[in-house]
């Protein structure tokens, strides 16, 4: 690609990224749902299941240390899923059709919103992490664990945004919003959301090892769970799972984008 082409690609991507973020300035409290809901789940789960850490073999003596990465991943997923809802709104308003008629490469039309989701998720993830650290024992994984937690959250926001974009392009209606959020819920809860694999029973014990989110959570839990030591062995399965999900949902989103009629 020529220098001019790279400059054009960068300018279009930046403009779409900036437009997506400007919505937060126009809509007061736009980040509240993606922050408050995971916080409520965090505090509610802590009150309901807070003594699970007393089970023999539980990998940490503080149950909130187990929950904080889960809530961070939820927040990132909700922030990413909002990309699909916003795209559905733009489709209904006719704005996206105008973008499709522009000379910009079609994949570039998705890059800006996805980058905005990555940026937007940093706020609720940081708020939840701080709240968890105030209540809980702190960071046991040091800087490496903290970086892995943020990498897991930001990458999961990309997965959720691509999932939301695919559904928005398919339905072309804001009514698809609940389905986007439910997809994030299901992906997270059918994993080691509340207990480690050895403690799961029944069909969930069968499903969780095949759920890639299980390994993303393990990667993020290096930051707070004392029983999961920061290491490559606890990192590469999460990286592989994230790469696979981004590739899968990215291809789905691009396939749906090519099928959009002007």
C-alpha positions as CSV (number, residue, x, y, z in Angstrom):
1,X,0.0,0.0,0.0
2,X,1.3,3.5,-0.9
3,X,2.0,6.2,1.6
4,X,-1.0,8.1,0.4
5,X,-3.2,4.9,0.8
6,X,-1.9,4.4,4.4
7,X,-2.6,8.1,5.2
8,X,-6.1,7.8,3.8
9,X,-6.8,4.6,5.7
10,X,-5.5,6.1,8.9
11,X,-7.5,9.3,8.5
12,X,-10.8,7.4,7.8
13,X,-10.2,5.0,10.7
14,X,-9.4,7.8,13.1
15,X,-12.5,9.8,12.0
16,X,-14.8,6.8,12.6
17,X,-13.0,6.1,15.9
18,X,-13.5,9.7,17.0
19,X,-17.1,9.8,15.9
20,X,-17.9,6.7,18.0
21,X,-16.2,8.2,21.1
22,X,-17.9,11.6,20.7
23,X,-21.2,9.9,21.4
24,X,-20.0,9.6,25.0
25,X,-19.8,13.4,25.2
26,X,-23.3,13.8,23.7
27,X,-25.0,11.1,25.8
28,X,-24.4,11.7,29.5
29,X,-24.1,8.6,31.4
30,X,-23.4,6.5,28.3
31,X,-20.8,4.5,30.2
32,X,-23.0,3.9,33.3
33,X,-24.7,0.7,32.1
34,X,-21.4,-1.0,31.2
35,X,-20.0,0.0,34.6
36,X,-22.9,-0.3,37.0
37,X,-24.2,-3.6,35.8
38,X,-20.9,-5.5,36.3
39,X,-20.4,-3.8,39.7
40,X,-23.9,-5.0,40.8
41,X,-23.0,-8.5,39.7
42,X,-19.7,-8.3,41.5
43,X,-21.2,-7.2,44.8
44,X,-24.3,-9.5,44.5
45,X,-22.2,-12.6,43.7
46,X,-19.8,-11.7,46.6
47,X,-22.7,-11.5,49.0
48,X,-24.3,-14.7,47.7
49,X,-21.2,-16.9,47.2
50,X,-18.5,-15.2,49.2
51,X,-17.7,-18.2,51.3
52,X,-16.8,-20.5,48.4
53,X,-13.2,-19.6,49.0
54,X,-13.4,-21.7,52.1
55,X,-13.8,-24.9,50.1
56,X,-10.7,-27.2,50.2
57,X,-8.7,-26.7,47.1
58,X,-10.1,-23.3,46.1
59,X,-7.2,-21.5,44.4
60,X,-7.5,-18.3,46.5
61,X,-8.4,-17.2,50.0
62,X,-10.4,-14.2,48.8
63,X,-13.4,-14.9,46.6
64,X,-13.5,-11.4,45.3
65,X,-10.1,-12.0,43.8
66,X,-11.8,-14.7,41.7
67,X,-14.7,-12.4,40.7
68,X,-12.9,-9.2,39.8
69,X,-11.5,-10.5,36.4
70,X,-14.9,-11.9,35.6
71,X,-16.6,-8.5,36.2
72,X,-13.9,-6.8,34.2
73,X,-14.5,-9.2,31.3
74,X,-18.3,-8.5,31.6
75,X,-17.7,-4.8,31.4
76,X,-15.5,-5.1,28.4
77,X,-18.0,-7.4,26.7
78,X,-20.9,-4.9,27.4
79,X,-18.8,-2.0,26.1
80,X,-18.0,-4.0,22.9
81,X,-21.6,-5.2,22.4
82,X,-22.7,-1.5,22.5
83,X,-20.8,-1.1,19.2
84,X,-23.4,-3.4,17.5
85,X,-26.3,-1.5,19.0
86,X,-24.9,1.8,17.8
87,X,-24.3,0.4,14.3
88,X,-27.9,-0.8,14.2
89,X,-29.0,2.8,15.1
90,X,-26.8,4.2,12.3
91,X,-28.3,1.7,9.8
92,X,-31.8,2.7,10.7
93,X,-31.0,6.3,10.4
94,X,-29.4,5.8,6.9
95,X,-26.0,7.0,8.0
96,X,-24.3,3.6,7.4
97,X,-25.7,3.5,3.8
98,X,-24.0,6.8,3.2
99,X,-20.7,5.3,4.4
100,X,-21.1,2.3,2.1
101,X,-21.5,4.6,-0.8
102,X,-18.2,6.4,0.0
103,X,-14.9,5.3,-1.6
104,X,-13.6,4.0,1.8
105,X,-12.8,0.3,1.8
106,X,-15.7,-1.6,3.5
107,X,-13.6,-3.3,6.2
108,X,-12.4,0.1,7.3
109,X,-15.9,1.0,8.2
110,X,-15.8,-1.5,11.0
111,X,-12.3,-0.7,12.2
112,X,-13.1,2.7,13.7
113,X,-16.1,1.4,15.8
114,X,-14.0,-1.6,17.0
115,X,-11.2,0.7,18.0
116,X,-13.7,2.8,19.9
117,X,-14.9,-0.2,21.8
118,X,-11.4,-1.0,22.8
119,X,-11.0,2.5,24.1
120,X,-14.4,2.8,25.7
121,X,-14.0,-0.4,27.7
122,X,-11.0,1.0,29.6
123,X,-13.2,3.2,31.8
124,X,-15.5,0.5,33.3
125,X,-12.7,-2.1,33.5
126,X,-10.6,0.4,35.5
127,X,-13.5,1.4,37.8
128,X,-14.3,-2.2,38.5
129,X,-10.7,-3.1,39.1
130,X,-10.2,-0.3,41.6
131,X,-13.4,-1.2,43.4
132,X,-12.3,-4.8,43.6
133,X,-8.9,-3.9,44.9
134,X,-10.3,-1.6,47.6
135,X,-12.5,-4.5,48.9
136,X,-10.1,-7.4,48.0
137,X,-6.5,-8.4,48.8
138,X,-4.9,-6.4,46.0
139,X,-2.8,-7.4,42.9
140,X,-1.0,-10.7,43.5
141,X,0.2,-11.0,39.9
142,X,2.2,-7.8,39.8
143,X,2.6,-5.8,36.6
144,X,2.6,-8.8,34.3
145,X,-0.7,-10.0,35.8
146,X,-2.2,-6.5,35.5
147,X,-1.2,-6.3,31.8
148,X,-2.7,-9.7,31.1
149,X,-6.0,-8.7,32.7
150,X,-6.2,-5.5,30.6
151,X,-5.1,-7.4,27.5
152,X,-7.8,-10.0,28.1
153,X,-10.5,-7.3,28.7
154,X,-9.6,-5.2,25.7
155,X,-9.4,-8.2,23.4
156,X,-12.7,-9.5,24.6
157,X,-14.3,-6.1,23.9
158,X,-13.1,-6.7,20.3
159,X,-14.8,-10.1,20.2
160,X,-18.0,-8.7,21.6
161,X,-18.0,-5.7,19.2
162,X,-17.5,-8.1,16.2
163,X,-20.4,-10.2,17.5
164,X,-22.6,-7.2,17.8
165,X,-21.6,-5.9,14.4
166,X,-22.5,-9.2,12.8
167,X,-25.9,-9.2,14.3
168,X,-26.6,-5.5,13.6
169,X,-25.7,-6.0,9.9
170,X,-27.9,-9.1,9.8
171,X,-31.0,-7.6,11.5
172,X,-30.5,-3.9,10.5
173,X,-32.6,-3.0,13.5
174,X,-31.9,-1.8,17.1
175,X,-34.2,-4.6,18.3
176,X,-31.2,-6.9,18.1
177,X,-29.6,-5.1,21.1
178,X,-30.8,-7.6,23.8
179,X,-29.6,-10.6,21.7
180,X,-26.1,-9.0,21.5
181,X,-26.0,-8.6,25.3
182,X,-27.4,-12.1,25.9
183,X,-24.6,-13.5,23.8
184,X,-22.0,-11.9,26.0
185,X,-23.9,-13.2,29.1
186,X,-24.0,-16.8,27.8
187,X,-20.4,-16.8,26.7
188,X,-19.2,-15.6,30.2
189,X,-21.5,-17.7,32.4
190,X,-20.9,-21.0,30.6
191,X,-17.3,-20.9,31.7
192,X,-15.4,-20.9,35.1
193,X,-17.2,-17.7,36.0
194,X,-17.9,-18.5,39.6
195,X,-15.8,-21.6,40.4
196,X,-12.8,-23.4,39.1
197,X,-13.2,-26.4,36.7
198,X,-12.8,-29.1,39.4
199,X,-15.7,-27.7,41.3
200,X,-18.2,-27.6,38.4
201,X,-20.8,-30.4,38.2
202,X,-23.1,-31.8,35.5
203,X,-23.4,-30.4,32.0
204,X,-21.6,-27.2,32.9
205,X,-18.5,-29.2,33.8
206,X,-18.7,-30.7,30.3
207,X,-19.2,-27.4,28.6
208,X,-16.8,-25.1,30.4
209,X,-13.5,-26.7,29.1
210,X,-14.7,-26.2,25.5
211,X,-15.6,-22.5,26.1
212,X,-12.8,-20.3,25.1
213,X,-13.8,-17.7,27.6
214,X,-12.6,-20.1,30.3
215,X,-9.1,-19.6,29.2
216,X,-9.4,-15.9,28.8
217,X,-10.6,-15.7,32.4
218,X,-7.6,-17.8,33.5
219,X,-5.3,-15.4,31.6
220,X,-6.9,-12.4,33.4
221,X,-7.0,-14.0,36.8
222,X,-3.2,-14.0,36.9
223,X,-3.6,-10.4,38.2
224,X,-5.6,-11.1,41.4
225,X,-5.8,-14.9,42.1
226,X,-2.9,-16.0,44.2
227,X,-3.3,-19.6,43.1
228,X,-2.7,-18.7,39.5
229,X,0.9,-17.7,39.2
230,X,1.8,-15.4,36.3
231,X,3.3,-17.6,33.7
232,X,3.3,-18.4,30.0
233,X,1.4,-21.6,30.7
234,X,-1.5,-19.6,32.1
235,X,-1.2,-17.0,29.3
236,X,-1.0,-18.8,25.9
237,X,-4.3,-20.6,26.1
238,X,-6.1,-17.3,26.6
239,X,-4.2,-15.6,23.8
240,X,-5.0,-18.5,21.5
241,X,-8.7,-18.4,22.5
242,X,-8.9,-14.7,21.9
243,X,-7.1,-14.9,18.5
244,X,-9.5,-17.7,17.5
245,X,-12.6,-15.8,18.5
246,X,-11.5,-12.5,16.9
247,X,-10.7,-14.4,13.7
248,X,-14.0,-16.2,13.7
249,X,-16.3,-13.3,14.5
250,X,-14.2,-11.0,12.3
251,X,-14.8,-13.2,9.3
252,X,-18.5,-13.4,10.1
253,X,-18.7,-9.6,10.3
254,X,-16.8,-9.1,7.0
255,X,-19.0,-11.8,5.4
256,X,-22.2,-10.0,6.6
257,X,-20.8,-6.7,5.5
258,X,-20.2,-8.0,1.9
259,X,-23.8,-9.1,1.8
260,X,-25.2,-5.7,2.7
261,X,-27.2,-4.3,-0.3
262,X,-26.9,-0.6,-1.0
